Amino acid sequence: MAMTTCLTWMQEKKLQNYFGEKQFSLLYKASIHEFSSESLLQICSKQGPTITVIHSEDHIVGAYVPKSYPEDYFIILFAFQETTISECKIGPFQLSMLFCESDRNSEFNINLEKKEVAISINTMDKLGLPQCCISFQECEVFRCEDLLDERRMDGITELRESLLSAIRTYEPYGGRVRQIRILLLGPIGAGKSSFFNSVKSVFRGHVTNQALVGSKTTGVSEKYRTYFIKDGKDGDTLPFILCDSMGLSEKEEGLHMDDIPYILEGCIPDRYQFNSMKPITPGLGNYTGCPMLKDRIHCVAFVFDANSVGHLSDEMVGKIRRIRRELIKCGMVHVVLLTHVDTLDLITKGDLIDIYRCVPVKLKLEAVHRELGFALSDIFVVSNYTSEWELEPVMDVLNLSALRQMLWAADDFLEDLPLEETSRCF
């Protein structure tokens, strides 16, 4: 029978982080395996570190055992106090002594057969519990493993190398262009330039910051930049170009809406200086009047900060929707990149391994889908390098996975393009 824990995601996550970024695997559940100490010890022996969780009507208490039974070790007792955790250390003794019927352990004793927890007055005070005897309805035992243990890191490193190889050898659909152009659009300070820096860092083999990065409120991109990236492995130019634009804003200082069609059509040269008060006019400056397919944008990525995407102003939401309508009208594929997910509450780098299963991230994806209309399958999570000095394979996998998805989306655009549009000027 499949087992699911009685802990909420938030409770489980708090416990995992509290005891050092652990992953829990449910080994024993009393309502399934019987309320029996013998059954519990038979299942949970020699399983490495474990955590026992007792569910009563009013309390969640338990014990973290950092060694396998039958070894003696100090045990950490804990109790949830609303959203915080209190603890005290007892021992050293064996896990079996927590469940013994005798009173050899007077500090903390779990009687599965009677469904009662007995706690000494001293331990009760340390845990902040109001009573010395607690009746409970469920007992669960989890195996605890490090989220980023050596085995998982080996798998992440292997996946990272596979993604790097796939992107290095990627060829745009039908050979219609040599490089895919991906336009990064989004609110000021959402992390567009940081995403480019992060992608370049992966391929260069060290953290780099070619694109200047500003704050979440001001940003620094006022020029249109087309970034070619050379592979640090062999020096070859990679088959994609990241195009960084001025940030969108509710105010007048952001990217002018009238400029976007010219960017999409490839009329804007690298280092074009945007002017919020004076949109692009054909024929002026370095305006390209006859761009080729290779100059066009082949995929648009909307970039949003995961921390603020659920609080976009009505003006910003309206602006994003208008841009989407124009993109849909001209058949342009577009996706979403959510940045700064590693700074969401309770999220750690270990969670990036399976980030799409994390409840806070799921809520952010649903908010983007609900407010802006993007399909959930078109929303990708990335983790930009902002304060790190060394490359993190887990972060690289997220960013490379998103990049690969954008290249595939661009292939869909090229495949769907009418034949007459693949060879003429626009």
N, C-alpha and C positions, 0 to 999 in steps of 0.2 A: 504494500500500500504506500502510495506517495505521501510523504510527510511535509507539512508546512508549519512554520513556526507561528506561535501566538504573538511574537514581538511585532510591533509595527516597524516599517522601514526605518523610521526615525530612531526608535529605541535600539534596534539592531545596529544601526550606523554609529550611534553614540557609544555603544559598548565596543564595537570594533575599533573605533578611533581611540577610545579611552585606554585600551590595553595594547596600543601600539600598531595601528593599521593592520588589523587581522581580517582574515576571511573565515566565516563560520560555515561548518558543514554539520547539519543536524544528524546526530547519531541515534539519539534515544528520545522517545516521547512517551511519557507514562500512560497516557490514554490509549496508546496503540500497543506498547510493549508490556503493559501491566505495571501497576504501582508496586514494584518489587525491587528491593535493593539488590537481590541476587541477579535479577534480569539486567538491571542497570550496569552493575559491575562486570558482568559477563560481556556486554556489548561494548562498554567504554574502556576496558582495560587495554593498555599498550597502544593507545591511540594518540600519544603525544599530549601536548597541552590541551586542556578542555575547559569549558565554561558551563556551569550548571545554572539554570535559570528557573526560579520558582515563581509561579503566577498565582497570586491570591486575588481576592475581590478588590482589595485596596492597595496592594503593594506588589512590587517586583523586586525580589531579592535573589542573591545567588552567590556563587563562589567561582573564582578563576584559579585553576590549578595549572601552574606553568610546567609541570613534569608529568610523565606517564605514571599511572598506578602500576605497580605497587611502590614506587619510590616515595621516600619522605621528603616533604618540601613545604615551605611556607605557602599558605593559601590566602588569597585576597578575597575577603567578603565584600559585597557591594549592595547598595540599595538605591533605587531610583527615587529621587526627591523632586517630583514634578519633572523638570527638564534637566536637572543636574544629577550627578552620581556621587554618593558618599561611599567611603571605603574604610576598611581596617584590615590589618594583617594578623593572621593567627597561625599557630603551628610551632615547629614543623611536625607534620604527621601525614598519613596517607589519605588518599581520596576516600577509601573505604570507611574511614572513621567519621566522615560527614554523614554516612548513612547507617551507622551501627545502631543497633537497638539499645545497647547499654549506654550508660552515661559517661563513657570514657572521655568524650569531648564535651565539656560543659559549656564551651563558648558558643557553639553553633552546631545544631544537630537536625538532620532532615529524616523524618520518619515517613517513608513512602507508603507503608501499609496503613498508617493512621492519617496520612495526608496532613501532617503537622510539622512545623518548624519550631524548634525550641532555641531560644537565644538568651544568653546570659545578660544580666543588667548592664554590665560594663560594655559588652559588645553592642547591645541595643542603643546605648547612649552614643557610642561612636558612630553608628550608622544613622542615628536620628530617627529611630523607629519608636512608635508609641507603646508597643506591647512586647512581651517576652514570648508569647506563643501565637503563631500565625497559622491558621488553617488555609490550605491551598487547594486549587482545582487542577493544576497542571505542573509537571516538572519536565524540563527539557535539558538535554546535554548536547553541546556542540564541540566538535573538534576545531581547534584554532590553528590557523596557519598564516604565515606572513603573506600579505597580498603580493609583495614583490620578491618572492623567494627565487632562488637560483634557477629552478626549473621553469618558472613562468618567464623570467627574464631571458632565458635561452630562447623560448618561443617567440617573445617579442622581438628579439634581435633578428631571428630568422625571418619573421614577417617583414620587418623593416628592410632587410636586404632584398627580399622578394619584390617589395613595392618600388624600391630604388631601381632595380633592374627593369621592371615593367615600364616605368616612366622613361628611363634612359632609352629604351628600345622602341618606345611608342612612335607610331606613324599615323598622322591624321588621315581620316577616312578618304579613300580613293586617291590619295596623293594630291588632292586639290590645293593644299597649301603645305608649306614646309613646317610652319609653326602655328600653333593655336594661340589666339589672343584672348585673354580672359580679363574682362573689365571688373575692377573692384569698386562697388558703389555702396554708400552707407552714410549714416550720421557722422558728424565730426567727432573724432576721437574713438570710433568704434573698433579700430585695430586693423585698418586696411594696410597701412605701411608696415605694421608689425608682422602681419601675415606674410608679406613679401620677404621681410628680413628672416622670418622663421624658415620659409621654404629655401631661401638661398643658403641659410646656415646648414641645413641638412646636406645639401649637395656639395658645399664647400668643405664640410667636415669639421667646422668650428662655428661658434656663435659669431654672427656678423651683423652690423647695423648700417647698411648702405643707405637705406631710406630713413630720413629723420622722423622721429616719433614725437608727437606732442601729447597734451593732456586730453582727458575725455571731454573737456569743454571747449578747447580751442583748436587742437590739431595743428598741423604745420603744412599740410599739402596744399599749395596754391598753384602749383604747376601740374600739367598733365605729364606723367612719366610712363614710359614704356620700358620695362625692365627685362633685359635679356639675362639669362643666367648661364654661366659656364660651369660645367661639371668639374669638380675638383679632382675627379678620378683620372680623366684623360684630357681635360681642357676643352672638350667639344661643347658647343652651344646646345642647350637642351631644347626639345621640341615644343616649347611653350613660351609665351611672353605674358607677364603680369602687368596690367595697365592700371596705374594708381591715379585716381582723380581727386579733385577737391571734395571735401565732405559736404553732405547735405545738411541743411539747417532750416529751422523755421524762420530765421531772420534773413536779412538781405546779404550777409557775408558768405553764405554757402554757395555751392555750385548752382548756377542758373539752370532752370529746367530746360530752357531753349537750347542749351549747349549739348544736351545728352544725345539728340539724334545725330549731330555732326560727329560726336565721338564714336557712336555705333557704326557710322558709315565709313569711318577711317579718314575723315577730313582733317583731323587735328594732329599736328606733328608732336614729337617728343619735346618736352620742356615748354610747351605752350603755356603762357601765363594767363590764368583765368582772371576774369574781372566780373565780380558779382553784379556790378551796376551796368555793365556793358557786355551783353552776350555776343557770341561769335557771329560775325557777318561774313558771308561768302566773298572771297576775293581779297580780303584784307590779310596782311601779314603773311604767315607761312601756310595759309589755308590751302589744303590739297583739293583741287577741284575735280580730279578724276581718279579716285582711289580704286585699287584693285581688290580682289577678294582677299588677298593676303594681308591687306591693310585694315580690313574690317574687324570688328569684334565678333568673335564666334561663340562666346559664352559670357554671361553677366553673373557675377556673384555679389549678392547683397550681403554686406557685413554688418552684424549687430553685436553689441556687447551683451552677453547673456545676463549681466546684472541689471541692465536697464531696458531690455527689449520689451518687458511687460509694462513699462511706464512711458512709452512713447506718447508724445503730445498728439492731439487730434490733427494738428497741422502736419506733423511728420507722417502720421499714418496715411493721411490723404495724399501727401506727396508720393509716398511709396506706391500706393495703389494706382496713382496716375501713371507713374513710370511703368508699372507692371502691365497696365492696359496697352501702353504703346509697344512694349516688348512683345506681348501676345499678338498684337496687330501685325507686327512685322516678322513674326515667326521666330523671334530670338529666344533661345533657351536660357533659363535663369534659375539659379539655386540660391541657397542661403548658407552663410558661414556664421556660426555662433562662436564668438571669441570669449576668452576669460572664464571658461567654465570651471577651471581649476580654482577660481577664487569664490565660487558659490559656497554657501554655508555647508559644512560637513564634508565637502568633497576634498579628497586628497589625491596626490599623484597616482597612488595605487588604484584609485577608482577609474582612472583613464583607460585601464585595460578593458573595461566593460562599461564605458560611460553611458551608453544609451539605455542601460537598465537602471540607472540611478534616478530616484524619484524627482529630485530637484531639476535634473536635466529634462526628464520627460515632461514636467510641467512647463518648462521654457519652450520646448518644441511645440507643445499644444497651444501655448499662448501665441506663438508666431503663426501657427496654422489658423487659429481662431481670428486673430486680429488682422492679419495681412493676407490670408488666403493661400499661402504656400502649402503645397502638398508635404506631408510629413516625410515622405521619401526623398524630398529635395532639400532637406535641412540637414546640414552636416556640422558636427562639433569639431572645433580646432582649439589648440592650446599654443598661443604665441610665446616666443621667448621674450620676456620683459625684464627679468632680474637674474636669470641664470647665467653662469659663466661657462658651463659645460653642456654638451648636447645630452638630451634625455631621450632614450629610445622610445619610451612610451608616448611622449609628446610628438616625436617624429612620425610614429605610425598614424596618429590621428591626422596630422597635417598632410602626410602623403596620401592617405586614404581619401581625404577630401579632394586633393588635387587630381587623383586618378578619376574620381567621379566626375569632376568638371571636364576633364579631357573626353570622357565617354559622352557627356552631355553635348560637347562641341561636335563630336562625331555625328550625333543625331541631327544637329543643325545642318551640318554639311551634307549629310545624306538626303535630307528633306529639301535641300535647296534646288530650285528649278535649274535645269541644265544651262539655260541662257544666262543665268546670273553668275555662273562660275567663271566666265571669261570676259565680261564686259566691265566698264567703269560704272561707278554709282554716283 
